[in-house]
């Protein structure tokens, strides 16, 4: 597979990753429901591979200039950096939903990073862990870090050569309030290639599984 081919997913790869991602989000939603005792839905309507420039344009849609993200690096069969990204106002809405509507504003600010880190850790670990388990590989996750950045700096590669971004649009609903965000996995070309090979193996196993 050539480098040029890694800039887009085939329809089969997109469908397989969409299915894997929604399995992972169902697991994350269950864990979050247990944590906040609220009705939570998570889904992934679209998955694609983007360049840093294209991903920056997507997160800037609607005039989002300031972003908040939870970042976790991962290593193993494939390696890279996972980001759960929200426009800054959406991040604050998420924190309000997690810590409770009755919490004073000053307390929300004090708890914001902690709530974001915990929520991001659940969602990113569910996504990466579920993908790794279903692809029959192991991945190790670093501790979550909350970052705030202008949209141009959110996808800094920090040593990843020729990084591409596996980009997931997520719909997040908590207590019937919609909070849109994104999951982005920054990976170099060899890691993207390895992931695609593992997806192909997953598809073959699924086809061959007795009905």
TATACOR-V761750 format. One record per backbone hydrogen bond with DSSP energy under -1.0 kcal/mol. CO is the residue of the C=O (numbers start at 1). NH is the residue of the N-H. E is the energy in kcal/mol with one decimal. If there is no record, write none. Layout:
BEGIN
<<CO,NH,E> <CO,NH,E>>
END
This chain:
BEGIN
<<3,6,-1.2> <4,7,-1.4> <5,8,-1.2> <10,14,-2.6> <11,15,-2.4> <12,16,-2.6> <13,17,-2.8> <14,18,-2.4> <15,19,-2.4> <16,20,-2.6> <17,21,-2.8> <18,22,-2.2> <19,23,-1.8> <20,24,-2.1> <21,25,-2.5> <22,26,-1.9> <23,27,-1.7> <24,28,-2.2> <25,29,-2.8> <26,30,-1.9> <27,31,-2.0> <28,32,-2.5> <29,33,-2.5> <30,34,-1.9> <31,35,-1.4> <32,36,-2.8> <33,37,-2.1> <39,175,-2.5> <41,173,-2.7> <43,171,-2.5> <46,169,-2.2> <48,167,-3.5> <50,165,-2.6> <51,55,-2.5> <52,56,-2.2> <53,57,-1.7> <54,58,-1.8> <55,59,-2.3> <56,60,-1.3> <58,61,-1.4> <60,63,-1.7> <63,65,-1.0> <65,151,-1.6> <66,88,-2.3> <67,149,-2.2> <68,86,-2.7> <69,147,-2.9> <70,84,-2.3> <71,145,-1.9> <72,82,-3.2> <73,142,-2.8> <74,80,-2.4> <75,140,-3.1> <80,74,-2.6> <81,186,-2.9> <82,72,-2.7> <83,184,-2.6> <84,70,-2.1> <85,182,-2.2> <86,68,-2.8> <87,91,-2.0> <88,92,-1.8> <89,93,-1.9> <90,94,-2.3> <91,95,-2.1> <92,96,-2.5> <93,97,-2.1> <94,98,-2.2> <95,99,-3.0> <96,100,-1.6> <100,103,-1.5> <104,108,-2.2> <105,109,-2.2> <106,110,-1.8> <107,111,-2.1> <111,115,-2.9> <112,116,-2.7> <113,117,-2.8> <114,118,-2.2> <115,119,-2.5> <116,120,-3.2> <117,121,-2.5> <118,122,-1.9> <119,123,-2.4> <120,124,-3.1> <121,125,-2.1> <122,126,-2.0> <123,127,-2.4> <124,128,-2.9> <125,129,-2.5> <126,130,-2.3> <127,131,-2.4> <128,132,-2.6> <129,133,-2.6> <130,134,-2.7> <131,135,-2.1> <132,137,-3.1> <133,136,-1.1> <138,77,-1.2> <140,75,-1.9> <145,71,-3.1> <147,69,-2.7> <149,67,-2.7> <150,153,-1.6> <153,156,-1.2> <157,160,-1.1> <164,187,-2.6> <165,50,-2.9> <166,185,-2.4> <167,48,-2.0> <168,183,-2.5> <170,181,-1.7> <171,43,-1.8> <172,179,-3.7> <173,41,-2.6> <174,177,-1.5> <177,174,-2.0> <181,170,-2.1> <182,85,-3.1> <183,168,-3.4> <184,83,-2.5> <185,166,-2.8> <186,81,-2.0> <187,164,-3.0> <188,192,-2.3> <189,193,-2.6> <190,194,-2.4> <191,195,-2.5> <192,196,-2.2> <193,197,-2.0> <194,198,-2.2> <195,199,-2.3> <196,200,-2.1> <197,201,-2.0> <198,202,-2.2> <199,203,-2.5> <200,204,-2.2> <201,205,-2.4> <202,206,-2.4> <203,207,-2.2> <204,208,-2.2> <205,209,-1.2>>
END
